[in-house]
Every structure is written in structure tokens, then in C-alpha cells.
Amino acid sequence: MLVMVCGVAVGLGWAQGSEPGQNPPSSPPQNPGQTNEKEIPDAPGESKKKQENGNPVQTVAGMTVGAATAGLRKARDWESGWIAGEYAGRNRTLVTLTREQREEIYLRQTLTTPEAYMKRMFGALIDQARGTPWQWGGGWGGYGKRFASREGQFVAANSLAAWGNAKLGYEVRYDQCKCQGLWPRTRHAFFRNLVTYDRSEEHLRPQWALYGGAFGAGMLSTAWKPGSHSVFAEGSQAALEQVGWGTLLNFFTEFSREINRKQGVK
């Protein structure tokens, strides 16, 4: 928890009526005591409304089904954005980020969106299956320690990367390829995990801050991991993991439109 608080502090420190109705026509006066022998029929649709209103169980059931359907659709649309991070669409032009925009992106990528935690949960699940570190054991207790370790390392890496990118003026968003075809777009997703644009948004530069943050966070993780660990080895492993995880994330972001269409998301 202390590492997460420190990481957030570092990350935030890098950038200080309707129309009026008509009156019905008046009916002719009736003689006292005169009654109508025929009942005036209901207007079209009124009989159906009366039948529906007369069955409260059916009404409540219909409302429940409608609310559930709307809720599932909303959840589906929300979940479609859990994997893809902050990115610029292929039809948009990158514009240099302001300090406020960098702060907002940092918080969304690190703390305030579900995808930031779901990725760490998945990573901790892999560690749990591998049984590393073995000193943490199994069960929910071991999984909780592995998730906390992953989350602390992630916050530290994002904080260092955000600070470095702000100092260098580098772009932190992924930009979808303006090309067409599976292979060109896949190649773009991999390539953009290694390079990014400088403050001009025109010239590509190596992702120094991204991989420097991953390397530094990997070194820092040796402070709470049990057993003896090489600082350099842990930092190198974290940087290599960034190659794989970053490319996978860019791939999902690049093809997010197609993935959403398969789910039925507009």
C-alpha cells in the first residue's frame, strides 16, 4: 500500500411541453331521468391498455425484463472499453497534450478505470498458476499477495513512465493505424509499442520513459518479494513483459472496432 501511495504521488507530481388540448364539443342536454341504453365504445388501443393495467403482475414483469435488457446492453457497452486504453482513432489528428490532459490520462490508466485492475488480476492469476513466488503459497491469501505485488509494480511503472514522458514531451496515447489490412495494422501495433511521437506529434522516438519505468518498477519490486532476487534480472524481466503486454494491448486497441462489432456493440 505504501508503494502504491508513493507511486501515485510521483505520477501526479510530474505535472503540477406539449401542445394545449382542445375542449371536447359540448353534448346536448338530456332530459332528467333519461339514461343511455348503449355504452360508448373505447377508443382504439384503450381496451388493450385496460387489459394491461388490469394485470399488475404482467406489467411488473414487462418492466423488469425491459430494465434487465437495458442493463445488460449497458454493461456490454461498458465492458467493451475495459481492455482498450487511451488512444486516438485513425481519423483523428494527434495534438500535443496539456498538463491537465496528462494528469487525466495518468489517473485513468492507473487508478480510475476497471481495465487498470483487470489486467493486474489476470497477471496475478498467471503467477498463481505458476506458483511464483512459492513462499506466498496458494489459495486466496496467496492470490491476494500476488495481486498486490502486481498492482504495486504497475503503479510504480506508470508513475515513472508518466513523469518521464512529461519531461520529454512524448505522446502517451496509442494512435490507430490509418492503413488497412491485418498484417499492416498488426505491424503498426507492435511498432508503436517500441516508439512514440515527440511533442511535435510528427517525429517518432524510442519509448525511453515507458521501458525505463517498467525497468525501474521491476527493480523496486525486489523490496517486497520474498527470497533473494537480482535487481537487474527483475528489472529486465519487467521490461520484457512490457514488450509482450504492450503489444497485446495495442493489438486489442487497434482492432477494438471489429471486436466490438462481434459483440454487437455499436
C-alpha positions as a Markdown table, in Angstrom:
| # | Residue | x | y | z |
|---|---|---|---|---|
| 1 | Met | 0.0 | 0.0 | 0.0 |
| 2 | Leu | 2.9 | 2.4 | 0.8 |
| 3 | Val | 4.4 | 1.7 | -2.6 |
| 4 | Met | 1.1 | 2.4 | -4.3 |
| 5 | Val | 0.6 | 5.7 | -2.4 |
| 6 | Cys | 4.2 | 6.8 | -3.3 |
| 7 | Gly | 3.7 | 5.8 | -6.9 |
| 8 | Val | 0.6 | 7.9 | -7.2 |
| 9 | Ala | 2.4 | 10.8 | -5.6 |
| 10 | Val | 5.2 | 10.6 | -8.2 |
| 11 | Gly | 2.7 | 10.3 | -11.0 |
| 12 | Leu | 0.8 | 13.4 | -10.0 |
| 13 | Gly | 3.9 | 15.3 | -9.3 |
| 14 | Trp | 5.2 | 15.3 | -12.9 |
| 15 | Ala | 2.6 | 17.9 | -13.9 |
| 16 | Gln | 1.6 | 20.4 | -11.5 |
| 17 | Gly | -44.3 | 20.8 | -23.4 |
| 18 | Ser | -46.8 | 19.7 | -25.2 |
| 19 | Glu | -49.5 | 21.5 | -27.3 |
| 20 | Pro | -52.6 | 22.7 | -25.4 |
| 21 | Gly | -55.5 | 20.3 | -25.7 |
| 22 | Gln | -58.8 | 21.2 | -27.3 |
| 23 | Asn | -62.0 | 21.3 | -25.3 |
| 24 | Pro | -64.4 | 18.5 | -26.3 |
| 25 | Pro | -67.6 | 19.5 | -28.0 |
| 26 | Ser | -70.5 | 20.0 | -25.6 |
| 27 | Ser | -73.1 | 17.3 | -25.7 |
| 28 | Pro | -76.8 | 18.1 | -26.0 |
| 29 | Pro | -78.7 | 18.3 | -22.7 |
| 30 | Gln | -80.5 | 15.2 | -21.7 |
| 31 | Asn | -83.9 | 15.0 | -20.1 |
| 32 | Pro | -84.0 | 14.3 | -16.4 |
| 33 | Gly | -84.0 | 10.7 | -15.7 |
| 34 | Gln | -83.0 | 9.7 | -19.2 |
| 35 | Thr | -80.3 | 7.0 | -19.4 |
| 36 | Asn | -78.2 | 5.8 | -22.3 |
| 37 | Glu | -79.1 | 2.3 | -23.5 |
| 38 | Lys | -75.8 | 1.8 | -25.4 |
| 39 | Glu | -72.3 | 2.2 | -23.9 |
| 40 | Ile | -69.9 | 4.3 | -25.9 |
| 41 | Pro | -67.1 | 2.0 | -27.2 |
| 42 | Asp | -63.5 | 2.6 | -26.1 |
| 43 | Ala | -61.1 | 4.4 | -28.4 |
| 44 | Pro | -58.7 | 2.3 | -30.4 |
| 45 | Gly | -56.0 | 1.0 | -28.1 |
| 46 | Glu | -57.8 | 1.8 | -24.9 |
| 47 | Ser | -59.1 | -1.8 | -24.4 |
| 48 | Lys | -55.5 | -3.1 | -24.7 |
| 49 | Lys | -54.3 | -0.6 | -22.1 |
| 50 | Lys | -57.1 | -1.5 | -19.7 |
| 51 | Gln | -56.2 | -5.2 | -20.0 |
| 52 | Glu | -52.5 | -4.5 | -19.4 |
| 53 | Asn | -53.3 | -2.1 | -16.5 |
| 54 | Gly | -55.6 | -4.7 | -15.1 |
| 55 | Asn | -52.9 | -7.3 | -14.7 |
| 56 | Pro | -50.2 | -5.8 | -12.4 |
| 57 | Val | -48.1 | -9.0 | -12.4 |
| 58 | Gln | -47.8 | -8.8 | -16.2 |
| 59 | Thr | -47.0 | -5.1 | -16.0 |
| 60 | Val | -44.2 | -5.5 | -13.4 |
| 61 | Ala | -42.8 | -8.5 | -15.3 |
| 62 | Gly | -42.6 | -6.5 | -18.5 |
| 63 | Met | -40.9 | -3.6 | -16.7 |
| 64 | Thr | -38.4 | -6.0 | -15.1 |
| 65 | Val | -37.5 | -7.6 | -18.4 |
| 66 | Gly | -37.1 | -4.2 | -20.1 |
| 67 | Ala | -34.8 | -2.9 | -17.3 |
| 68 | Ala | -32.7 | -6.1 | -17.3 |
| 69 | Thr | -32.3 | -6.0 | -21.1 |
| 70 | Ala | -31.2 | -2.3 | -20.9 |
| 71 | Gly | -28.8 | -3.1 | -18.1 |
| 72 | Leu | -27.2 | -5.9 | -19.9 |
| 73 | Arg | -26.7 | -3.8 | -23.0 |
| 74 | Lys | -25.2 | -1.0 | -21.0 |
| 75 | Ala | -22.8 | -3.5 | -19.2 |
| 76 | Arg | -21.8 | -4.9 | -22.6 |
| 77 | Asp | -21.0 | -1.5 | -24.0 |
| 78 | Trp | -19.1 | -0.6 | -20.8 |
| 79 | Glu | -17.1 | -3.9 | -20.8 |
| 80 | Ser | -16.1 | -3.2 | -24.4 |
| 81 | Gly | -13.8 | -0.5 | -23.2 |
| 82 | Trp | -12.2 | -2.5 | -20.4 |
| 83 | Ile | -9.3 | -3.7 | -22.5 |
| 84 | Ala | -8.5 | -0.8 | -24.8 |
| 85 | Gly | -6.7 | 2.1 | -23.0 |
| 86 | Glu | -6.4 | 5.7 | -24.0 |
| 87 | Tyr | -6.0 | 6.0 | -27.8 |
| 88 | Ala | -6.6 | 8.3 | -30.7 |
| 89 | Gly | -8.8 | 7.0 | -33.5 |
| 90 | Arg | -7.5 | 6.6 | -37.1 |
| 91 | Asn | -9.5 | 9.6 | -38.3 |
| 92 | Arg | -8.2 | 11.9 | -35.6 |
| 93 | Thr | -5.1 | 14.0 | -35.6 |
| 94 | Leu | -2.8 | 13.9 | -32.6 |
| 95 | Val | -2.4 | 17.2 | -30.8 |
| 96 | Thr | 0.2 | 17.9 | -28.1 |
| 97 | Leu | -1.2 | 17.1 | -24.7 |
| 98 | Thr | -1.6 | 19.7 | -21.9 |
| 99 | Arg | -0.6 | 19.1 | -18.3 |
| 100 | Glu | -4.2 | 18.7 | -17.3 |
| 101 | Gln | -4.8 | 16.1 | -20.1 |
| 102 | Arg | -1.7 | 14.2 | -19.0 |
| 103 | Glu | -2.9 | 14.1 | -15.4 |
| 104 | Glu | -6.4 | 12.8 | -16.5 |
| 105 | Ile | -4.8 | 10.1 | -18.7 |
| 106 | Tyr | -2.5 | 9.0 | -15.9 |
| 107 | Leu | -5.3 | 8.6 | -13.5 |
| 108 | Arg | -7.5 | 6.7 | -16.0 |
| 109 | Gln | -4.7 | 4.4 | -17.0 |
| 110 | Thr | -3.6 | 3.8 | -13.4 |
| 111 | Leu | -6.4 | 4.1 | -10.9 |
| 112 | Thr | -9.9 | 5.1 | -12.1 |
| 113 | Thr | -10.9 | 2.6 | -14.8 |
| 114 | Pro | -11.7 | -1.1 | -14.4 |
| 115 | Glu | -9.2 | -2.2 | -17.1 |
| 116 | Ala | -6.3 | -1.0 | -14.9 |
| 117 | Tyr | -7.2 | -3.6 | -12.3 |
| 118 | Met | -8.4 | -6.4 | -14.5 |
| 119 | Lys | -5.0 | -6.6 | -16.2 |
| 120 | Arg | -3.3 | -7.0 | -12.8 |
| 121 | Met | -5.9 | -9.6 | -11.8 |
| 122 | Phe | -5.1 | -11.6 | -14.9 |
| 123 | Gly | -1.4 | -11.3 | -14.3 |
| 124 | Ala | -1.7 | -12.4 | -10.7 |
| 125 | Leu | -3.8 | -15.4 | -11.9 |
| 126 | Ile | -0.9 | -16.4 | -14.1 |
| 127 | Asp | 1.5 | -16.1 | -11.2 |
| 128 | Gln | -0.8 | -18.1 | -9.1 |
| 129 | Ala | -0.9 | -20.9 | -11.6 |
| 130 | Arg | 2.9 | -20.9 | -11.9 |
| 131 | Gly | 3.2 | -20.8 | -8.1 |
| 132 | Thr | 5.7 | -17.8 | -8.1 |
| 133 | Pro | 6.9 | -16.7 | -5.7 |
| 134 | Trp | 6.3 | -20.1 | -4.0 |
| 135 | Gln | 6.7 | -18.5 | -0.5 |
| 136 | Trp | 3.3 | -16.9 | -0.9 |
| 137 | Gly | 1.6 | -20.2 | -1.1 |
| 138 | Gly | -1.8 | -20.9 | -2.7 |
| 139 | Gly | -5.4 | -20.1 | -2.0 |
| 140 | Trp | -7.0 | -16.6 | -1.8 |
| 141 | Gly | -4.2 | -15.4 | 0.6 |
| 142 | Gly | -1.5 | -16.2 | -1.9 |
| 143 | Tyr | -3.5 | -14.7 | -4.8 |
| 144 | Gly | -4.1 | -11.5 | -2.8 |
| 145 | Lys | -0.4 | -11.1 | -2.2 |
| 146 | Arg | 0.4 | -11.7 | -5.9 |
| 147 | Phe | -2.3 | -9.2 | -7.0 |
| 148 | Ala | -0.9 | -6.6 | -4.5 |
| 149 | Ser | 2.6 | -7.1 | -5.8 |
| 150 | Arg | 1.4 | -6.8 | -9.4 |
| 151 | Glu | -0.6 | -3.7 | -8.6 |
| 152 | Gly | 2.2 | -2.0 | -6.7 |
| 153 | Gln | 4.7 | -2.7 | -9.6 |
| 154 | Phe | 2.2 | -1.4 | -12.1 |
| 155 | Val | 1.5 | 1.9 | -10.3 |
| 156 | Ala | 5.2 | 2.5 | -9.9 |
| 157 | Ala | 5.9 | 1.8 | -13.6 |
| 158 | Asn | 3.1 | 4.0 | -14.7 |
| 159 | Ser | 4.1 | 6.8 | -12.4 |
| 160 | Leu | 7.7 | 6.7 | -13.6 |
| 161 | Ala | 6.7 | 6.5 | -17.2 |
| 162 | Ala | 4.2 | 9.4 | -16.9 |
| 163 | Trp | 6.9 | 11.5 | -15.2 |
| 164 | Gly | 9.4 | 10.7 | -17.9 |
| 165 | Asn | 7.1 | 11.3 | -20.8 |
| 166 | Ala | 6.0 | 14.6 | -19.4 |
| 167 | Lys | 9.6 | 15.8 | -19.1 |
| 168 | Leu | 10.4 | 14.6 | -22.6 |
| 169 | Gly | 7.1 | 15.8 | -24.0 |
| 170 | Tyr | 6.4 | 12.4 | -25.5 |
| 171 | Glu | 3.0 | 11.1 | -26.6 |
| 172 | Val | 1.4 | 8.6 | -24.1 |
| 173 | Arg | -1.6 | 7.6 | -26.3 |
| 174 | Tyr | -1.7 | 4.9 | -28.9 |
| 175 | Asp | -2.8 | 6.1 | -32.4 |
| 176 | Gln | -4.7 | 3.6 | -34.5 |
| 177 | Cys | -3.1 | 2.9 | -37.9 |
| 178 | Lys | -4.5 | 4.7 | -40.9 |
| 179 | Cys | -3.7 | 1.7 | -43.0 |
| 180 | Gln | -5.8 | -1.3 | -44.0 |
| 181 | Gly | -5.3 | -5.0 | -43.7 |
| 182 | Leu | -4.5 | -7.4 | -40.9 |
| 183 | Trp | -0.7 | -7.5 | -41.3 |
| 184 | Pro | -0.1 | -3.8 | -41.7 |
| 185 | Arg | -2.2 | -3.0 | -38.7 |
| 186 | Thr | -0.6 | -5.7 | -36.6 |
| 187 | Arg | 2.8 | -4.5 | -37.5 |
| 188 | His | 1.8 | -0.9 | -36.5 |
| 189 | Ala | 0.5 | -2.2 | -33.1 |
| 190 | Phe | 3.9 | -3.9 | -32.4 |
| 191 | Phe | 6.0 | -1.0 | -33.7 |
| 192 | Arg | 4.1 | 1.6 | -31.7 |
| 193 | Asn | 4.9 | -0.3 | -28.5 |
| 194 | Leu | 8.6 | 0.5 | -29.2 |
| 195 | Val | 8.4 | 4.1 | -30.4 |
| 196 | Thr | 6.2 | 7.1 | -29.8 |
| 197 | Tyr | 5.9 | 10.7 | -31.0 |
| 198 | Asp | 7.7 | 13.6 | -29.5 |
| 199 | Arg | 6.0 | 16.9 | -28.6 |
| 200 | Ser | 5.7 | 17.8 | -32.3 |
| 201 | Glu | 3.5 | 14.8 | -32.9 |
| 202 | Glu | 5.4 | 14.2 | -36.1 |
| 203 | His | 8.7 | 12.6 | -35.2 |
| 204 | Leu | 9.0 | 9.1 | -33.7 |
| 205 | Arg | 11.3 | 8.5 | -30.8 |
| 206 | Pro | 12.1 | 5.3 | -28.7 |
| 207 | Gln | 9.9 | 4.7 | -25.7 |
| 208 | Trp | 12.5 | 5.6 | -23.2 |
| 209 | Ala | 10.1 | 6.5 | -20.4 |
| 210 | Leu | 7.8 | 3.5 | -20.9 |
| 211 | Tyr | 10.6 | 0.9 | -20.7 |
| 212 | Gly | 12.6 | 2.9 | -18.2 |
| 213 | Gly | 9.5 | 2.9 | -15.9 |
| 214 | Ala | 9.0 | -0.8 | -16.4 |
| 215 | Phe | 12.6 | -1.5 | -15.6 |
| 216 | Gly | 12.7 | 0.7 | -12.5 |
| 217 | Ala | 9.4 | -0.8 | -11.2 |
| 218 | Gly | 10.8 | -4.3 | -11.7 |
| 219 | Met | 13.9 | -3.3 | -9.6 |
| 220 | Leu | 11.7 | -1.8 | -6.9 |
| 221 | Ser | 9.6 | -5.0 | -6.7 |
| 222 | Thr | 12.5 | -6.8 | -5.1 |
| 223 | Ala | 11.9 | -4.7 | -2.0 |
| 224 | Trp | 8.8 | -6.7 | -1.1 |
| 225 | Lys | 9.2 | -10.0 | -2.9 |
| 226 | Pro | 10.3 | -12.9 | -0.7 |
| 227 | Gly | 13.6 | -14.6 | -1.2 |
| 228 | Ser | 16.8 | -13.4 | -2.9 |
| 229 | His | 16.3 | -11.6 | -6.2 |
| 230 | Ser | 18.7 | -9.9 | -8.6 |
| 231 | Val | 17.7 | -6.3 | -9.1 |
| 232 | Phe | 18.9 | -6.2 | -12.7 |
| 233 | Ala | 17.2 | -9.5 | -13.5 |
| 234 | Glu | 13.8 | -8.3 | -12.1 |
| 235 | Gly | 14.1 | -5.0 | -14.0 |
| 236 | Ser | 15.0 | -6.8 | -17.3 |
| 237 | Gln | 12.1 | -9.2 | -16.9 |
| 238 | Ala | 9.7 | -6.4 | -16.3 |
| 239 | Ala | 10.9 | -4.6 | -19.4 |
| 240 | Leu | 10.5 | -7.8 | -21.5 |
| 241 | Glu | 7.0 | -8.2 | -20.1 |
| 242 | Gln | 6.2 | -4.7 | -21.3 |
| 243 | Val | 7.1 | -5.8 | -24.8 |
| 244 | Gly | 4.5 | -8.6 | -24.7 |
| 245 | Trp | 1.8 | -6.9 | -22.7 |
| 246 | Gly | 2.1 | -3.6 | -24.5 |
| 247 | Thr | 1.9 | -5.3 | -28.0 |
| 248 | Leu | -1.1 | -7.3 | -26.9 |
| 249 | Leu | -2.9 | -4.2 | -25.6 |
| 250 | Asn | -2.1 | -2.3 | -28.8 |
| 251 | Phe | -3.5 | -5.2 | -30.8 |
| 252 | Phe | -6.8 | -5.1 | -29.0 |
| 253 | Thr | -6.9 | -1.3 | -29.2 |
| 254 | Glu | -6.2 | -1.4 | -32.9 |
| 255 | Phe | -8.9 | -3.9 | -33.7 |
| 256 | Ser | -11.4 | -2.7 | -31.0 |
| 257 | Arg | -13.9 | -1.7 | -33.6 |
| 258 | Glu | -14.0 | -5.1 | -35.1 |
| 259 | Ile | -14.1 | -6.8 | -31.6 |
| 260 | Asn | -17.0 | -4.6 | -30.6 |
| 261 | Arg | -18.9 | -5.4 | -33.7 |
| 262 | Lys | -18.6 | -9.1 | -32.9 |
| 263 | Gln | -20.1 | -8.4 | -29.5 |
| 264 | Gly | -22.9 | -6.4 | -31.1 |
| 265 | Val | -21.7 | -3.1 | -29.6 |
| 266 | Lys | -22.4 | -0.1 | -31.8 |
